[in-house]
Every structure is written in C-alpha cells, then in structure tokens.
C-alpha cells in the first residue's frame, strides 16, 4: 500500500452498492424494476390479457407455443422495460398462426394491433 492511501474496510456488502477511489461512479438497480415507456406498458398489459384468455380455451401445441412466447415477452418487458424486435417478430409469427382460433378474443386484436398486424 502506498504511503498516503486510505484504508478501506468493507463488512457485509450483500445487496449493497458502493464505489471506492478517485472518480468512482456507481449505479444500482438492485431491487428495482426497469422503467417502461407507455407503449411497453400497454403491450405488457395486452400480453397479460391474452395469456389470461388463452387459459380459457382448450390447449394445443400451437397455443402452448404462443403462451410460452407471450410469457417470455412479459418477462422481458418486466425485467428490461422493453422487448427486442426479434422477440416481437417471433410473437407476430405465432399470432398469425393462431389467428383463426384466437380472433374471437378482443385481447388477440389488441396485441396484434400493437404489433402492427
């Protein structure tokens, strides 16, 4: 240790955020959710509604794949505040495949409309 350096002791740092040293900078997102814009918030709400509607119909391989994609989209938006274009494209494809069976649900139309279908 150099002559004029301060001594730093860190006890239990579980769940803590800290920075030490000249020009130290720290940003913490511990325990917070990602910020979402209005469009992401609306898509998240619509995705959740469609998932709830899917639970009311007889399950098929097609609806299971769609539900998985919707769950992944919901998790991504909740975790990061947005869903990447690749995930949205996959969701569009699955919605197109399921259109005949799900077009009765208003939630299907909402999600499809938000994805530009």
Secondary structure, DSSP 8 states (H G I E B T S, - for coil): --TT---------TT-----STT------TT------HHHHHHHHHHHHHHHHHTTS---HHHHHHHHHHHHHHHHHHHHSS--HHHHHHHHHHHHHHHHHHTT-HHHHHHHHHTT-
